[in-house]
Amino acid sequence: MPKTSARLLSLLSLLQARRDWPGQLLAERLDVSPRTVRRDVDRLRELGYPIVAAKGPDGGYRLGAGTELPPLLFDDDQAVALTVALQTATATGAGIEEAAARALSTVRQVMPARLRHRVDALQVTAADGAGTRPNPQVGPQVLMTLGAAVRAREVLRFDYAPVSAPGAPAAGPAATPPRRAEPHHLVTRGGRWYLLAWDLDRDDWRTFRVDRITPRTPTGPRFTPRDVPGGDAAAFVASRFQGSDGSGGRPCRGEVILALSASVVSTYTRDGVVEELGPDRCRLVLGAWSWRGLAATIGRFDADIEVIGPPELREAFAHLARRYADAAAGGSAEPTTPPRSR
């Protein structure tokens, strides 16, 4: 017969694996008597596990919801943090998706009803992408507010702080009018949080950085959810950072060959596709919001560049070449029009 501590862990694992367990079946699985099962159940109850017993000839046991999270006694903020971590585990690339889902189900099962309702409202979509900059902090209350609006399908009113230049004072909440949007998904990418929403004032899809959002109360009326372009929220948000409009086209996406190893280029390329062509030669496919911005990004690599296409990227390199030549000569660059992007 296994020792009491090992047997208790086995019993707890069985109770978490399915909703109801007949007492006789538990005894058979643990290779003990029904009386020993009853004593072990009492020990688990003393440790804080809410185990419910059903009476009758076919009676059994069930792990129910309690008033606190045994045995570690998480507080509410810790439980929310655990829920977020388990939901975003799919973006780690560590192959723990199934285990994280089972762990989330186990933790949720023993949560008190008030806390279970809160975490159910926080549904997070994870998109791959490695961050290279310090990530701003987002308060858990903001995440809960946005998650509740997404779940309830209620129009969100919020202040959205503009991006400030380094060293410049941040604009106050009243600097810009409040935004109105239909929130659809919370997405985490590269260590940052984004809200994917339909902007009612601009009549288009937008991704808002959550660290710049200050929700207003009350929320607006309920809305009917729209279909995200492409049907995948994570892919849509990722495409926005790759110079795409999310509908499948890539208006500012170009292809070049660099006289540099793929290992070096991939280290400094966040969203591009790098293909090795030789020891010191690789193909880079990358996107940006404008052609000149894309050319400038590629030009940061200290290597010879061969433009494969499209023609707009080659024109952008020519424009930057003239601008840099004028700068080197100490002259003034010719007047320019804003960068063109479709």
C-alpha positions, 0 to 999 in steps of 0.5 A, spaced: 500 500 500 502 506 498 504 511 503 499 516 506 502 522 502 503 519 496 496 516 496 493 523 497 496 526 491 494 520 487 487 521 490 487 528 488 489 527 481 484 522 480 478 527 483 481 533 478 481 528 472 473 527 472 467 530 475 464 524 479 468 518 482 464 512 485 467 510 491 468 503 489 472 505 483 476 510 487 478 504 492 480 500 486 484 505 482 488 506 489 488 499 491 485 500 498 479 499 501 472 504 501 474 505 508 481 508 507 478 512 501 473 515 506 479 517 511 483 520 505 477 524 503 477 527 510 484 528 510 484 532 504 478 536 506 482 538 512 487 541 508 482 545 505 479 541 498 472 542 498 470 535 496 463 533 496 460 526 497 454 523 494 450 518 498 446 512 496 449 505 494 452 508 488 455 514 492 461 517 490 465 524 491 466 530 487 471 536 487 467 542 488 468 549 488 470 552 495 471 559 498 478 560 497 484 556 493 487 550 497 492 549 498 496 555 496 490 560 498 491 565 492 489 572 493 484 575 487 490 578 483 494 572 484 489 568 481 488 573 475 495 573 474 495 565 474 489 565 469 493 570 464 499 566 464 496 559 463 492 562 457 498 566 454 502 559 454 501 558 447 505 563 445 511 561 448 513 555 443 515 550 449 510 545 447 506 546 453 499 548 450 495 542 452 498 542 459 497 549 460 489 548 458 489 542 463 492 546 469 487 552 467 481 547 468 484 544 474 485 551 478 478 554 475 474 548 478 476 550 485 475 557 484 470 560 488 464 563 484 465 570 484 473 569 482 471 564 477 466 569 474 472 574 473 477 570 470 472 567 465 471 574 462 478 575 461 479 571 454 486 572 451 489 571 444 496 570 444 500 572 438 507 570 437 513 575 436 519 576 440 520 583 443 526 587 444 524 593 447 522 594 455 515 593 455 510 598 459 506 595 465 499 594 464 494 594 470 490 588 472 484 592 473 485 595 466 485 588 463 479 586 467 475 592 464 477 590 457 476 583 458 469 584 461 467 589 455 469 584 450 465 578 453 459 582 454 460 585 447 459 592 450 461 599 446 468 601 450 469 608 451 476 610 453 482 615 453 488 613 448 494 617 450 498 619 444 505 617 443 510 622 446 517 624 444 522 622 448 523 627 454 516 630 452 511 631 457 505 626 457 499 628 454 493 629 459 487 625 459 483 631 456 488 632 451 484 628 446 477 626 445 475 619 448 475 614 443 469 609 442 470 602 439 467 595 439 472 591 443 473 584 440 479 581 442 485 582 447 491 580 444 498 579 447 504 580 442 512 581 444 510 582 451 505 587 450 498 587 450 493 590 444 486 591 444 483 589 437 477 593 436 472 596 431 473 604 431 466 607 431 469 614 429 474 611 423 469 606 421 475 601 421 479 596 424 484 598 429 489 595 434 490 599 440 496 599 445 493 597 452 498 601 456 495 607 453 488 606 454 484 609 460 477 606 460 471 610 461 465 608 465 460 606 464 460 602 457 456 603 451 450 599 448 451 592 446 453 591 439 453 585 434 460 582 433 463 583 426 468 578 423 475 579 424 479 580 417 481 573 415 478 570 421 484 569 426 485 575 431 492 573 432 494 573 425 490 579 423 494 583 429 501 580 427 500 582 419 499 589 422 506 589 424 508 586 418 506 592 413 499 588 411 492 591 412 490 584 415 486 582 409 491 578 405 495 583 401 501 586 403 502 593 400 509 595 403 512 588 403 519 587 399 524 582 398 532 583 398 538 579 398 543 581 403 551 580 403 550 577 410 549 571 414 542 569 415 544 568 423 546 575 423 540 578 420 535 574 423 537 576 430 535 583 428 529 582 424 523 581 428 517 580 423 521 578 417 522 572 413 530 570 413 532 565 408 539 562 408 543 562 401 550 561 403 555 563 409 554 570 408 548 571 403 541 571 405 534 573 402 530 577 407 522 578 406 520 584 410 514 589 411 513 596 413 508 602 413 511 605 408 516 604 402 521 609 404 520 606 411 522 599 409 528 601 405 531 605 411 530 599 415 533 594 410 539 599 410 541 599 417 544 592 415 552 594 414 551 589 407 550 590 400 543 590 398 540 587 392 533 589 391 528 583 388 522 587 388 517 590 388 519 596 384 516 601 389 522 598 394 527 600 389 524 607 388 524 608 395 532 606 395 533 611 390 530 617 393 533 615 400 540 615 396 539 622 393 537 624 400 543 621 403 548 624 398 545 631 399 546 630 406 553 628 405 555 634 401 552 639 406 546 641 401 539 641 402 534 635 400 529 637 394 522 638 397 518 631 398 511 628 398 509 624 404 511 617 403 506 613 399 503 606 401 496 603 399 
